[in-house]
Amino acid sequence: MPPVRSSLVAFAALMLSATSATPATRPIAVTATQAKAMGITLATARPASGAPIAAVPATVTPPLNDRRVVAAPFAGAALRVHVLEGQAVKAGAPLVTLFSRDALAVSSELAQSQAELRVADAAARRTRQLAKEGVIAGARAEEAEARSAQARAMVNERRRLLAGAGGQAGEYVLRAPIAGRVAALNVQPGGGLDAMASAVVIDRTDKLWVEARISPAVGQRMKVGYPVRVGNTNGRVVAVGASIDPRTRSLPLRAELEGGAGVVPGQTVSVTLMNPAPAGAQVIPRAALVQDAAGARVFVRTSAGYQAMPVKVIGAAGLDAVVTGLPVAAKVAANGAAQLKSAAGQ
């Protein structure tokens, strides 16, 4: 007899014996051959951190204040570009080396300001000594101190502007202010860059947001801090909109994902929104649920066979459902539950 036909015969025999001799409340004994014919696969119930409310499409974005725009304080030309779009960088890593006539001019001004500071400091020291000896009035010493402070401020300001200066006169190096990933590169070798124009955009990679639109009904059930899930990554709600968009009749929702989400900004994902789960709640495949007049049931694998157990469905969205009423880490029929229901005569 062909393997497929023999499996169907075994399945039919199981159904006949179950419906004629096996009460619905007793476990259903299933052999390995019969389980294969029925397409039964097992899944282990796991603790639930939240109860699904809905699964909605969302877009991955960088956190609002965790995107850094790197701009040059001077207009110039790009001599070297040290990074590529999408590349991971460490804080302080060189991004772009520029040549700027303005930077060259500020370098000259810095040298002049340093010379003026040395003169002002020397004059301040002399006037302080003379004022201490009573040769001159104390007001003249205060004036000399003010001139010295002004010269020092000019030196510090020009040093700040030239903090990224390279080894050659007029060269200026833009560096990464944070560790992250290059999201945008707006300059090419030989290209020009205006003063304060965006050269590089860097996104943090340890935190990401998802943005979604939800119905007002779902929005009423969501609060800041409630759990969400994208794939195998957990997150939490950080904001729920308070006003309905008149065009889409929806509310904006933003959630923060944990690190290592395996997604990138701009990617479209499905986010599962959840309420906090009650104690004892567990996650099972949604396909494991069967419904009848008595409510929801799940077939649990025991030593005696598959036992139909009533459960309370706390929430279901996407491929998962959260239920209570199952033993801890129960082995449930993730596929083939409908066949088991038929075999049990339910």
Buried (B, 14 or more C-beta within 10 A) or exposed (E): EEEEEEBEEBBEEBBEEBBEEBEBEBBBEBEEBBBBBBEBBBBEBEEBBBBBBBBBEBBBBBBEEBBBBBBBBBBBBBBBBBBEEEEEBEEEBBBBBBBBEBBBEBBEBBEEBBEBBEEBBEBBBEBBEBBEEEEBEEEBBBBBBEBBEEBBEBBEBBBEBBEBBBEEEBBBBBBBBBBBBBBBBBBEEEEEBEEEEBBBBBBBBEBBBBBBBBBEEBBEBBEEEBBBBBEEBBBBBBBBBEEBEEEEEBBBBBBBBEEEBEBBBEBEBBBBBBBEBEEEBBBBBBBBBBEEEEEBBBBBBEEEBBBBBEBEBBBBBBEBBBBBBBEEEBBBBBBBBBBBBBBBEB
